[in-house]
Amino acid sequence: MLGKILKSYDYSLIIVAVLLSVFGLIMIYSASAVTAMQLYGYESDHFFARQRLFLIAGLFVFLIFAIFPYKIWLSNKILIPLVLITISSLIALLFFGNVTGNAQSWFQIGPFKVQPSEFVKISMIIYLSAVYAKKQPYINEFNKGVVPPIVYLVLVSMLIIMQPDYGTAGIIFLIGAFIIFSSGMNLKNMLKLAAIGAAVAVIAFLLLKDKILTEEGLSRVNTFFDPFAVEQDEGYQIVNSYIAIASGGLKGLGLGESVQKLGYLPEPHTDFIMAIVAEELGIFGVLFVLFSLSYIVLRGILIGLRCKDAFGSLLAIGISSMIGIQSFINLGGITGVIPLTGVPLPFVSYGGSSILQLSIAMGILVNVSRYMNYDRKYKNSSGKHVPGKEKKKSKLAVVSRRAVKLH
């Protein structure tokens, strides 16, 4: 029994995530050593040591969530407290939060800072996946099956916008959209939701326009269109990011040889760490990160498509979309494809809250994959154990069954 369970884990997914995290740890040391010495004297490994500590903690968190059955999250005894903790923590931030980077998004706990919005991402994925899985029998009844979870999604997004943290609010809203799109509701209800979403966006803008149309917000937009016109001011980071990326070329300058991290690119170990990767390791370092992230995202989507359980399927799609969206926003920001939003690169950027949240997410994803693989290999359609492996079924058949089930 134990042997079958161990064989059911998706080790390729685990290995890629571990390799990417270790790579990120190495790059954090390389990118942050000079900054750490400037801030903390001779502690050149300050950020490296803290990230290593969070990675060790993240490993234990990952194991817990990879072992315990993911279906425990369907219980109202867990789901309701999760919702209450999420809302309470976001409200508490508005009164007791620590201001960093012009946003009141952190709790200061001793020497550490905790960013609740990072954990809100995974709690939102769990909540929406659980609710829409339970609502499958009446998923196309708009008022009963569609609207209630949307109210919660909008409330959480608004609380995060009030910090203000537009990047995280956008990510959470997009994650919700992916889960809703995958929930099995019909096109008519999706169009209704799109219309409601547009109306809510307009109302939110009118209510918060004084916070949105700030000098800092407008400068980010202007910087996006022409960073070189303000390269000594708002465009300083993005211009130096361009320089770092261009300097790396094909082979890079060599690990530890970045010039831009020597005070030119502020906090190079956080949001702009990919620019340092490009400068030091060239196109090969960049491709390693891109291929690793792509593998995790695509593998997660495949797990979602193959999973027969609606809850597990939505969880896998939600987690994959979170990693994919966040990666796109980070890489798009440092390359000038989209405006900068201050979003870390998953598994690579420095950040304790980010790595712990990703550890939870990957643990759940691997757990979904384990149960799916076990059912496909060792159970027949009636749920009874069979002595050998079940005859393989085509991917098309699996996707078709799920489509029929959800619709």
C-alpha positions, 0 to 999 in steps of 0.5 A: 500500500505504502509503495503504491502511494509513493509511486503515485507522487509526481516526482518530476514536478517536485524535482523541478520546483526544488531545482528552481528554488535552489537556483533562486537561493544561489542567485539571491546570494549573488544579487544581494551580497553587496546590498546586504553589506551596505545595510548590515555591515559584514553580513554579506549573506544576510538575505541568503541566510534568511531565504535558506531558513524560509526554504527549510521551513517551506520544505516541512510545509510542503511535506505536510500539504503533500501528505494530508488529503486535499479533500479536507479543505472541502469541510466547512469546519476548515473552509469557514475559518479560512474565509474569516481569517482571510478577511480579518487579516486584511482588515487588520492590515488597514489599522496595524499594518507596516508600511513598506514601499508606499503600501500598508501590506505587512505585519512586523513580527519581531525581525520578520515581516509577513505579507498576508496577501501572499497567503490570501492567494492560496486561500482564495484558490481553495475557497473558490475551488471548494465552493464551485465543486460543491455547486456543480449540481446547480452551477448554471443557476446564476443567483444560487450557483454563480454569484455568492463566491464572486461577492467574496472575491470582490470584497477581498480584492477591494481590501487589497486595493485599499492597502494599496497593492494593485498588483496582488489584487489583479493577480487574485482577480485573474486567478478567480477568473481562471477558476470560474472559467474552468468551473463548468458554467455555461457561456450565458452566465460567463457573459453576465459575469463579464458585464458585472465585472466591468460595472464593478471595475468602473464603480471601484475606479470612481470610488478609489480614483483619488488613490489610483490616480496618484502622482506615483501611479501616473508616473508608473504609466508614464515610465512604461511608455518612455522610461528613458525620458525619466531615467534619473527618476521614475525610470531608473529601475527599468532602465538599469534592468534593460542595461543588465539584461543587455549586458548579459548577452548569450553567455553572461558575465559570469556568476557573481560578476554583475555590475548593476547590482553594485548600487545601480539596480535597487534591491536586485534580489527581489522583483528584479532578480531576473535581470541579474540572472540575465546579466550573470548567466546570459540566455542560458540562465534565463531559459532555465528559469523560463522552462522550469516555470513553464513546466510547473504551470503546464504540468499543473494544467495537465493535472487539472485536465486529467483529474476526475474530481471537480475540486482537485481539478479546480485546485490544480488549475487555480495554482497553475494560473497563480504561478503563471500569472505572477511569472508573466507580471514579473517578467513583463514588468522588468522587460517593459512589456507591462507597467511595473507592479512590484510582484516577485518571481515565483521560486526565485525572488527573495521573500519568506511569505512568497516561498511559504505560500508557494510551498503550500501551493505546490504541496496541494498540487502534488497531493492532487496529482498523487490521488489522481495517479493512484486512482488511475493506476490502482483503482477501477471505475467502481473505486475498488482496488485491483491487483494490477495497473488499470488499463490506460485510457486515452487523454481525450476520454479523460477530458471528455468525461470531465467536460460532461461531468462539469457541464 
